[in-house]
Amino acid sequence: MSPKGAVMICGHGSRDERAVSQFNAMVETMKQTHLADYDVESGFLEFAQPILRDGFEKLKAMGHKKIYALPGMLFAAGHVKNDLPSEVNNFAHTNPDIDVKFGRDLAIDPKLLRASADRIEEALAKVDDSVPLKETLLMVVGRGTNDPDANSNVYKVARMLQEGLGFGRTEISYSGVAHPRVNAGLREAMKLGYKRVVVFPYFLFAGILIDRIYSHTDEVAAEFPDIEFIKAEYLRDHPLVLESFAERLAEIDTGDNNMNCQLCKYREQIIGFEGDVGTPQVGHHHHVMGIGTDGHNHGHDHGHHHHDHSHDHGHSHSHAPDTKADSKKATGS
């Protein structure tokens, strides 16, 4: 048992084995570098194995009485605000002798902005420099959630990248749940008259959603052959991403790990989401936890009825309209 302590890295999970593989590779790198003095385990909220509880139990079996839990996610939407705390709280409740400390999301961070800039500049370095940045539009693509606070963060990332790098314009879109979607956002952006468009997914790992982003980019590019479309890579295991994870761990002990609660729809009266205040902190992923990636359903029964989930999990698991605006349209309000 490492005397420094134990770290549990909590991943989102995916049906796509590429995403799982990239997450696991990042964890292994962290074990050898920034977290070399800790015992480190990891787990997933949905689909992939091991599940979160498995990782916590391994650290418990080593004899650890204090565990640092780090969300492996960019923004604090429902997963970080509700689903992960639910899992952490359940483990802590059944193990009152273990002190479990929960860190915050990666959020908007100078290091992540620099990593984003590197990915964008790497993509631009592969093409000629005949089109200046002032004549180039940057499209930043977020995951998309039903949390307006998390969605709004994509705007801030985009604006900071525009001003920091010198793009003529920046627009945002989402891969799911929120609007505009990537193809719709790109079509709107074409009206602005820019000669070149850089599409940058503000994502950590590969997967179905990244494929969708690039596919939608190709779709719109075919409609506008006179415009140059450049697809930048997502963040992946950029060294500054790893440094940001290490900083989130350090923040736990200094007490600087607070999430932004000023605009949290679960804690404040946010316009259009007033009914979400005080929603119980309950996880919603039991039916897909540990069921396996595509083609690898392991048949584990965790005591829940497993519904068929053929739809994409870039969103909540309800079958309600995507966003609050869509809900109002559906009800005629």
Summary of the structure (lengths in Angstrom):
residues: 333
radius of gyration: 20.4
end to end distance: 58.3
largest distance: 64.4
contacts: 1061
relative contact order: 0.16
helix: 40%
strand: 14%
